[in-house]
């Protein structure tokens, strides 16, 4: 019986029964306990489904899914696909950024975010962290990294396998990337990499979203700091930088023990239950905790978070890279057009084609390769213009689903946390910076216009017809009035 065991133990047992070539998805105790920030995991540390997919499986008493194929996947043009693959493989390895990527992967972003005042620190109160160098890519590479992990046949593996040097998990290994380290390091005030790795390892074994976990722990710490909660209420000596206390509280959350039961609902629900102003420092959008980019100084990235279909996640648009390169604080329609292009590329094409975006994002692999691969594999001869139409359809359809399920939709659903508007940074080169609400509103207006949505972010009838989504109209009209 696998119910109640960790994701690692479940993975081992299922591999024994079905073989290492089987595709295995499992949940941990957090998913079984319907923790809202639980995920589905694979391969001991690869996690998916930030908005609580682990709890969905747990609600169905479903511990694992095992998939094992026995047939070849049909290809339209195998020879052309092999030729493209060989050329692309060489092209990726020839890129200037390739060698550094192999050494550090996404962990290089700790230093980059620190330099650009974007590193989440103390529950997004600040954007620089005094101990960044102890938890960054350089420290990982020199002191903790023992191996790498990637998908089959990948020539730019993203997984940094690191060894914990001290503490209760000494000698064990865990896979690190930027998001998890920033959220469980600087965002918690922890500059001891061993405790960051221990928190990451526990999240992976329990089946917790390490990004949301870092946000929940930071939220609780700020609540104690502000006197909204007492340490006695929480049940641990919760304060910034206290790794052992953070790990203890993480276990309480996964098992829904004591105050962990409240925090297991995520920061949106927990803050509403706690009250007393706690909502003002609950860092989420649409109920999903913000991932690891502080946006006090980054208007475009704040809009990317605000309009992401699943809530505050970076998968749809890592727009902060454009702002660092082309200038911060620019409120223009051209910027919004670039954001939509990035969303359509990342959240539209890459998420739909089940293709890794990292070669393009991290080392500059040209986007023009992808339609060629698509044609060779499937026979579909599509341009990027064709693919972007599909992306537009995806974004309007997801938005329609949100509106139908939630009802009472307003543009406030697309707003980032109030902290970024009201509480300026106090440290670093961008001290004094905060988001301007009028500029954000203007950017959001342009976003809706370019998407073909009304002033509340609801798709217009004409947009739905244009995208071949006529069947959505009568469903939406049951819950909201639609503009033509």
Secondary structure, 3 states (H helix, E strand, C coil): CCCCCCHHHHHHHHHHHHCCCCEEEECCHHHHCCCCCECEEECCCEEECCCCHHHHHHHCCCCEEEECCCCCCCCCCHHHHHHHHHHHHHHHHCCCCHHHHHHHHHHHHHHHHHHCCCCCECCCCECCCCCHHHHCHHHHHHHHEEEEECCCCCCCCCEEEEECCCCCCCCCEEEECHHHHHHHCHHHCCCCHHHHHHHHHHHHHHCECHHHHHHHHHHHHHHHHCCCCCHHHHCCCCCCCCHHHHHHHHHHHHCCCCCHHHHCCHHHHHHHHHCCCHHHHCCEECCEECCCCCCCCCHHHHHHHHHCCCCCCCCCCCCHHHHHHHCCCCCCHHHHHHHHHHHHHHHHHHHHHCCCCHHHHHHCCCCHHHHHHHHHHHCCCCCHHHHHHHHHHHHHHHHHHHHHHHCCCCHHHHCCCCHHHHCCCCCCCCCCCCCCHHHHHHHHHHHHHHHCECCCCCECHHHHHHCCCHHHHHHHCCCCCCCC
